[in-house]
Amino acid sequence: MGCDRSFKHIQIDPIQPSRLDVFVGKGNTIALEFHNENPNPAVDVFPEPPLTVRHIPSGHSCEIDGGVWVRRSVYLSADEATLLVQEYSGSNDHLVFYRTRSCKKIHEIEVSGALWKISGNELAIGHQCSGEEIKTCKSQQRLAIDAICDDEQTSRRLFIDN
C-alpha cells in the first residue's frame, strides 16, 4: 500500500545575503540546511556534508552524510515526513528518499544520464532523449512515488507504464 504523498519543490537560498556558508530551504515544519564552502551565491551543488534536517516546532534535528547534493533538486513530501534529494558522485546520479524525523535513507532511484521530472506524486524518467523534455525521450517510465513507503522493506518501484 502506498503512502499517499505528493512532493513539492523546495527553494534553497543563502541563510542571509551576506552569509554564503549556509543555504536553507523551508517547508511548513522542516528546515533544510546545506553547508557551502564556495562563496558564490549562484552555487549549483553542495558537496560538503552534512545536510541538516531541522524540525522547526521542536528544534529536533538530524544529519545526512551523503554525496553531492544538487541545489535545484530538493523536494519535501506534502506531509513533510519524506525528503527527496538528487545526489551524485562521478557519473552516478540518484534520487534519494530520507525520513525527515531520523534522516534514515529509505529508497533510491538511479537517474544517471536520464531526464526526470516530479509532478505531485509521480516521477517521470526518460532515457535516450533528443531534447530537454521527457516527451523527446525514446524510453519513458513513470513511477508512482506514493508507492515508496517509510519502511525500506516495503519500498518498491511501481511503474505506471513503460
PyRosetta script that sets phi, psi and omega in degrees:
from pyrosetta import init, pose_from_sequence

init()
pose = pose_from_sequence("MGCDRSFKHIQIDPIQPSRLDVFVGKGNTIALEFHNENPNPAVDVFPEPPLTVRHIPSGHSCEIDGGVWVRRSVYLSADEATLLVQEYSGSNDHLVFYRTRSCKKIHEIEVSGALWKISGNELAIGHQCSGEEIKTCKSQQRLAIDAICDDEQTSRRLFIDN")
pose.set_psi(1, 143.4)
pose.set_omega(1, -176.7)
pose.set_phi(2, -79.7)
pose.set_psi(2, 173.7)
pose.set_omega(2, -178.4)
pose.set_phi(3, -99.6)
pose.set_psi(3, -1.1)
pose.set_omega(3, 178.9)
pose.set_phi(4, 52.7)
pose.set_psi(4, 58.0)
pose.set_omega(4, -178.6)
pose.set_phi(5, -123.4)
pose.set_psi(5, 136.8)
pose.set_omega(5, 167.6)
pose.set_phi(6, -112.8)
pose.set_psi(6, 158.0)
pose.set_omega(6, -175.1)
pose.set_phi(7, -116.7)
pose.set_psi(7, 142.6)
pose.set_omega(7, 177.4)
pose.set_phi(8, -121.0)
pose.set_psi(8, 142.9)
pose.set_omega(8, 178.8)
pose.set_phi(9, -69.4)
pose.set_psi(9, 140.2)
pose.set_omega(9, 178.7)
pose.set_phi(10, -113.1)
pose.set_psi(10, 123.5)
pose.set_omega(10, 177.0)
pose.set_phi(11, -74.1)
pose.set_psi(11, 133.7)
pose.set_omega(11, 180.0)
pose.set_phi(12, -114.4)
pose.set_psi(12, 121.7)
pose.set_omega(12, -176.5)
pose.set_phi(13, -133.6)
pose.set_psi(13, 161.9)
pose.set_omega(13, 175.2)
pose.set_phi(14, -58.4)
pose.set_psi(14, 146.6)
pose.set_omega(14, -179.6)
pose.set_phi(15, -61.2)
pose.set_psi(15, -33.1)
pose.set_omega(15, 172.6)
pose.set_phi(16, -147.3)
pose.set_psi(16, 151.6)
pose.set_omega(16, -179.5)
pose.set_phi(17, -56.1)
pose.set_psi(17, -30.9)
pose.set_omega(17, -178.6)
pose.set_phi(18, -91.8)
pose.set_psi(18, -5.1)
pose.set_omega(18, 180.0)
pose.set_phi(19, -115.6)
pose.set_psi(19, 110.3)
pose.set_omega(19, -178.4)
pose.set_phi(20, -108.1)
pose.set_psi(20, 11.7)
pose.set_omega(20, -179.9)
pose.set_phi(21, -87.9)
pose.set_psi(21, -17.7)
pose.set_omega(21, 178.1)
pose.set_phi(22, -134.9)
pose.set_psi(22, 129.4)
pose.set_omega(22, 175.6)
pose.set_phi(23, -114.0)
pose.set_psi(23, 143.7)
pose.set_omega(23, -176.8)
pose.set_phi(24, -131.8)
pose.set_psi(24, 154.2)
pose.set_omega(24, 171.3)
pose.set_phi(25, -138.1)
pose.set_psi(25, 147.5)
pose.set_omega(25, -175.7)
pose.set_phi(26, -134.4)
pose.set_psi(26, 142.2)
pose.set_omega(26, 165.8)
pose.set_phi(27, -101.9)
pose.set_psi(27, -155.0)
pose.set_omega(27, 177.1)
pose.set_phi(28, -76.5)
pose.set_psi(28, -36.9)
pose.set_omega(28, -176.5)
pose.set_phi(29, -125.5)
pose.set_psi(29, -3.1)
pose.set_omega(29, -175.9)
pose.set_phi(30, -122.1)
pose.set_psi(30, 136.0)
pose.set_omega(30, 171.1)
pose.set_phi(31, -117.7)
pose.set_psi(31, 135.7)
pose.set_omega(31, 179.1)
pose.set_phi(32, -111.9)
pose.set_psi(32, 130.8)
pose.set_omega(32, -177.8)
pose.set_phi(33, -122.4)
pose.set_psi(33, 119.7)
pose.set_omega(33, 177.8)
pose.set_phi(34, -107.1)
pose.set_psi(34, 137.6)
pose.set_omega(34, 178.5)
pose.set_phi(35, -93.5)
pose.set_psi(35, 143.2)
pose.set_omega(35, -172.9)
pose.set_phi(36, -139.4)
pose.set_psi(36, 122.3)
pose.set_omega(36, 176.8)
pose.set_phi(37, -95.4)
pose.set_psi(37, -7.1)
pose.set_omega(37, -179.2)
pose.set_phi(38, -93.6)
pose.set_psi(38, 114.5)
pose.set_omega(38, -176.3)
pose.set_phi(39, -77.5)
pose.set_psi(39, 44.7)
pose.set_omega(39, -178.3)
pose.set_phi(40, -117.2)
pose.set_psi(40, 121.9)
pose.set_omega(40, -179.5)
pose.set_phi(41, -67.6)
pose.set_psi(41, -17.0)
pose.set_omega(41, -179.8)
pose.set_phi(42, -96.0)
pose.set_psi(42, 22.9)
pose.set_omega(42, -179.3)
pose.set_phi(43, -56.1)
pose.set_psi(43, 139.2)
pose.set_omega(43, -178.8)
pose.set_phi(44, -97.9)
pose.set_psi(44, -26.6)
pose.set_omega(44, -175.6)
pose.set_phi(45, -136.8)
pose.set_psi(45, 158.1)
pose.set_omega(45, 178.1)
pose.set_phi(46, -122.2)
pose.set_psi(46, 98.4)
pose.set_omega(46, -177.7)
pose.set_phi(47, -90.0)
pose.set_psi(47, -0.3)
pose.set_omega(47, -175.3)
pose.set_phi(48, -102.7)
pose.set_psi(48, 107.6)
pose.set_omega(48, 174.2)
pose.set_phi(49, -68.4)
pose.set_psi(49, 162.3)
pose.set_omega(49, -0.1)
pose.set_phi(50, -93.9)
pose.set_psi(50, 167.9)
pose.set_omega(50, 166.3)
pose.set_phi(51, -96.2)
pose.set_psi(51, 121.2)
pose.set_omega(51, -178.4)
pose.set_phi(52, -98.1)
pose.set_psi(52, 129.6)
pose.set_omega(52, 175.8)
pose.set_phi(53, -107.6)
pose.set_psi(53, 115.9)
pose.set_omega(53, -176.0)
pose.set_phi(54, -116.5)
pose.set_psi(54, 129.3)
pose.set_omega(54, 174.6)
pose.set_phi(55, -85.9)
pose.set_psi(55, 113.3)
pose.set_omega(55, -172.7)
pose.set_phi(56, -60.2)
pose.set_psi(56, -48.1)
pose.set_omega(56, -176.4)
pose.set_phi(57, -62.8)
pose.set_psi(57, -41.1)
pose.set_omega(57, -173.9)
pose.set_phi(58, -96.5)
pose.set_psi(58, -21.7)
pose.set_omega(58, -174.7)
pose.set_phi(59, 82.6)
pose.set_psi(59, -6.9)
pose.set_omega(59, 177.4)
pose.set_phi(60, -59.9)
pose.set_psi(60, 140.5)
pose.set_omega(60, 176.9)
pose.set_phi(61, -141.9)
pose.set_psi(61, 160.2)
pose.set_omega(61, 173.0)
pose.set_phi(62, -143.0)
pose.set_psi(62, 166.5)
pose.set_omega(62, -176.1)
pose.set_phi(63, -125.9)
pose.set_psi(63, 146.9)
pose.set_omega(63, 176.9)
pose.set_phi(64, -115.2)
pose.set_psi(64, 121.9)
pose.set_omega(64, 171.4)
pose.set_phi(65, -98.4)
pose.set_psi(65, 119.5)
pose.set_omega(65, -175.2)
pose.set_phi(66, -145.9)
pose.set_psi(66, -158.2)
pose.set_omega(66, 178.3)
pose.set_phi(67, -82.8)
pose.set_psi(67, -144.2)
pose.set_omega(67, 178.4)
pose.set_phi(68, -93.0)
pose.set_psi(68, 126.8)
pose.set_omega(68, -178.2)
pose.set_phi(69, -96.9)
pose.set_psi(69, 138.5)
pose.set_omega(69, -179.0)
pose.set_phi(70, -91.4)
pose.set_psi(70, 122.4)
pose.set_omega(70, -173.8)
pose.set_phi(71, -57.4)
pose.set_psi(71, -41.3)
pose.set_omega(71, -175.1)
pose.set_phi(72, -81.4)
pose.set_psi(72, -1.7)
pose.set_omega(72, -173.8)
pose.set_phi(73, -120.6)
pose.set_psi(73, 61.6)
pose.set_omega(73, 179.0)
pose.set_phi(74, -126.6)
pose.set_psi(74, 128.1)
pose.set_omega(74, -176.5)
pose.set_phi(75, -137.0)
pose.set_psi(75, 148.3)
pose.set_omega(75, 171.5)
pose.set_phi(76, -120.4)
pose.set_psi(76, 144.2)
pose.set_omega(76, 174.1)
pose.set_phi(77, -68.7)
pose.set_psi(77, 158.4)
pose.set_omega(77, -178.0)
pose.set_phi(78, -57.1)
pose.set_psi(78, -34.7)
pose.set_omega(78, 178.6)
pose.set_phi(79, -88.0)
pose.set_psi(79, 0.3)
pose.set_omega(79, 178.1)
pose.set_phi(80, 59.6)
pose.set_psi(80, 23.5)
pose.set_omega(80, 176.3)
pose.set_phi(81, -88.9)
pose.set_psi(81, -16.6)
pose.set_omega(81, -176.3)
pose.set_phi(82, -131.5)
pose.set_psi(82, 133.6)
pose.set_omega(82, 176.0)
pose.set_phi(83, -106.5)
pose.set_psi(83, 136.7)
pose.set_omega(83, 175.9)
pose.set_phi(84, -122.8)
pose.set_psi(84, 123.4)
pose.set_omega(84, 178.6)
pose.set_phi(85, -132.7)
pose.set_psi(85, 151.9)
pose.set_omega(85, 172.2)
pose.set_phi(86, -91.8)
pose.set_psi(86, 125.7)
pose.set_omega(86, 177.6)
pose.set_phi(87, -121.1)
pose.set_psi(87, 144.7)
pose.set_omega(87, 173.9)
pose.set_phi(88, -143.7)
pose.set_psi(88, 157.2)
pose.set_omega(88, 172.4)
pose.set_phi(89, -149.3)
pose.set_psi(89, 122.5)
pose.set_omega(89, -177.7)
pose.set_phi(90, 62.2)
pose.set_psi(90, -120.7)
pose.set_omega(90, -177.3)
pose.set_phi(91, -100.6)
pose.set_psi(91, 8.0)
pose.set_omega(91, -178.0)
pose.set_phi(92, -105.1)
pose.set_psi(92, 128.2)
pose.set_omega(92, 175.7)
pose.set_phi(93, -119.0)
pose.set_psi(93, 134.9)
pose.set_omega(93, 177.8)
pose.set_phi(94, -135.2)
pose.set_psi(94, 146.0)
pose.set_omega(94, 165.5)
pose.set_phi(95, -95.4)
pose.set_psi(95, 122.2)
pose.set_omega(95, -173.0)
pose.set_phi(96, -118.9)
pose.set_psi(96, 132.5)
pose.set_omega(96, -179.4)
pose.set_phi(97, -103.9)
pose.set_psi(97, 132.8)
pose.set_omega(97, 178.7)
pose.set_phi(98, -128.8)
pose.set_psi(98, 149.7)
pose.set_omega(98, 168.5)
pose.set_phi(99, -74.9)
pose.set_psi(99, 132.9)
pose.set_omega(99, 179.7)
pose.set_phi(100, -76.6)
pose.set_psi(100, -23.6)
pose.set_omega(100, -178.7)
pose.set_phi(101, -73.3)
pose.set_psi(101, -39.1)
pose.set_omega(101, -173.8)
pose.set_phi(102, -117.6)
pose.set_psi(102, -11.0)
pose.set_omega(102, -174.3)
pose.set_phi(103, 66.0)
pose.set_psi(103, 19.2)
pose.set_omega(103, 178.1)
pose.set_phi(104, -77.6)
pose.set_psi(104, 131.8)
pose.set_omega(104, 176.5)
pose.set_phi(105, -71.2)
pose.set_psi(105, 131.5)
pose.set_omega(105, -179.1)
pose.set_phi(106, -115.6)
pose.set_psi(106, -17.7)
pose.set_omega(106, -179.7)
pose.set_phi(107, -170.8)
pose.set_psi(107, 155.1)
pose.set_omega(107, 171.7)
pose.set_phi(108, -146.4)
pose.set_psi(108, 150.5)
pose.set_omega(108, -178.9)
pose.set_phi(109, -129.9)
pose.set_psi(109, 125.6)
pose.set_omega(109, 179.3)
pose.set_phi(110, -75.8)
pose.set_psi(110, 131.9)
pose.set_omega(110, 178.2)
pose.set_phi(111, -131.4)
pose.set_psi(111, 24.0)
pose.set_omega(111, -179.8)
pose.set_phi(112, -58.1)
pose.set_psi(112, 129.5)
pose.set_omega(112, 177.5)
pose.set_phi(113, 69.6)
pose.set_psi(113, 12.4)
pose.set_omega(113, -175.9)
pose.set_phi(114, -114.0)
pose.set_psi(114, 156.5)
pose.set_omega(114, 165.2)
pose.set_phi(115, -91.6)
pose.set_psi(115, 146.1)
pose.set_omega(115, 177.8)
pose.set_phi(116, -147.9)
pose.set_psi(116, 155.9)
pose.set_omega(116, -179.2)
pose.set_phi(117, -152.5)
pose.set_psi(117, 137.2)
pose.set_omega(117, 176.7)
pose.set_phi(118, -104.8)
pose.set_psi(118, 132.4)
pose.set_omega(118, 175.0)
pose.set_phi(119, -136.2)
pose.set_psi(119, 104.2)
pose.set_omega(119, -178.1)
pose.set_phi(120, 65.6)
pose.set_psi(120, -114.9)
pose.set_omega(120, 179.2)
pose.set_phi(121, -108.4)
pose.set_psi(121, 22.5)
pose.set_omega(121, -179.5)
pose.set_phi(122, -122.8)
pose.set_psi(122, 136.2)
pose.set_omega(122, 175.4)
pose.set_phi(123, -112.7)
pose.set_psi(123, 122.1)
pose.set_omega(123, 175.5)
pose.set_phi(124, -103.6)
pose.set_psi(124, 133.8)
pose.set_omega(124, -179.7)
pose.set_phi(125, -126.7)
pose.set_psi(125, 132.6)
pose.set_omega(125, 179.0)
pose.set_phi(126, -126.8)
pose.set_psi(126, 140.3)
pose.set_omega(126, 177.0)
pose.set_phi(127, -123.0)
pose.set_psi(127, 156.9)
pose.set_omega(127, 179.5)
pose.set_phi(128, 56.5)
pose.set_psi(128, 60.7)
pose.set_omega(128, -174.0)
pose.set_phi(129, -97.1)
pose.set_psi(129, 145.6)
pose.set_omega(129, 178.3)
pose.set_phi(130, -103.2)
pose.set_psi(130, -3.1)
pose.set_omega(130, -179.8)
pose.set_phi(131, -148.5)
pose.set_psi(131, -164.1)
pose.set_omega(131, -177.2)
pose.set_phi(132, -94.6)
pose.set_psi(132, 2.7)
pose.set_omega(132, 179.3)
pose.set_phi(133, -117.2)
pose.set_psi(133, 149.3)
pose.set_omega(133, -176.6)
pose.set_phi(134, -62.3)
pose.set_psi(134, -29.6)
pose.set_omega(134, 179.9)
pose.set_phi(135, -63.4)
pose.set_psi(135, -14.6)
pose.set_omega(135, 178.2)
pose.set_phi(136, -90.4)
pose.set_psi(136, 3.1)
pose.set_omega(136, -175.3)
pose.set_phi(137, -91.7)
pose.set_psi(137, 138.6)
pose.set_omega(137, 178.0)
pose.set_phi(138, -68.0)
pose.set_psi(138, -36.9)
pose.set_omega(138, 179.9)
pose.set_phi(139, -114.6)
pose.set_psi(139, 125.2)
pose.set_omega(139, -179.7)
pose.set_phi(140, -132.0)
pose.set_psi(140, 139.8)
pose.set_omega(140, 176.3)
pose.set_phi(141, -134.1)
pose.set_psi(141, 151.5)
pose.set_omega(141, 174.2)
pose.set_phi(142, -125.0)
pose.set_psi(142, 135.7)
pose.set_omega(142, -179.3)
pose.set_phi(143, -118.7)
pose.set_psi(143, 126.8)
pose.set_omega(143, 174.6)
pose.set_phi(144, -78.9)
pose.set_psi(144, 104.0)
pose.set_omega(144, -175.0)
pose.set_phi(145, -62.5)
pose.set_psi(145, -29.8)
pose.set_omega(145, -178.6)
pose.set_phi(146, -69.2)
pose.set_psi(146, -3.6)
pose.set_omega(146, 173.9)
pose.set_phi(147, -81.3)
pose.set_psi(147, -7.4)
pose.set_omega(147, 179.1)
pose.set_phi(148, -94.0)
pose.set_psi(148, 111.4)
pose.set_omega(148, -174.3)
pose.set_phi(149, -98.1)
pose.set_psi(149, 170.3)
pose.set_omega(149, 179.7)
pose.set_phi(150, -62.5)
pose.set_psi(150, -28.9)
pose.set_omega(150, -178.6)
pose.set_phi(151, -89.8)
pose.set_psi(151, 114.8)
pose.set_omega(151, -176.4)
pose.set_phi(152, -61.9)
pose.set_psi(152, -19.9)
pose.set_omega(152, 177.9)
pose.set_phi(153, -72.2)
pose.set_psi(153, -24.0)
pose.set_omega(153, 179.3)
pose.set_phi(154, -103.6)
pose.set_psi(154, -1.8)
pose.set_omega(154, 176.6)
pose.set_phi(155, -63.7)
pose.set_psi(155, 140.3)
pose.set_omega(155, 179.2)
pose.set_phi(156, -156.2)
pose.set_psi(156, 162.7)
pose.set_omega(156, 175.4)
pose.set_phi(157, -92.7)
pose.set_psi(157, 124.0)
pose.set_omega(157, -178.9)
pose.set_phi(158, -123.2)
pose.set_psi(158, 96.4)
pose.set_omega(158, -177.7)
pose.set_phi(159, -86.8)
pose.set_psi(159, 135.4)
pose.set_omega(159, -179.7)
pose.set_phi(160, -77.1)
pose.set_psi(160, -46.0)
pose.set_omega(160, 175.8)
pose.set_phi(161, -155.9)
pose.set_psi(161, 162.4)
pose.set_omega(161, 178.9)
pose.set_phi(162, -113.4)
pose.dump_pdb("model.pdb")
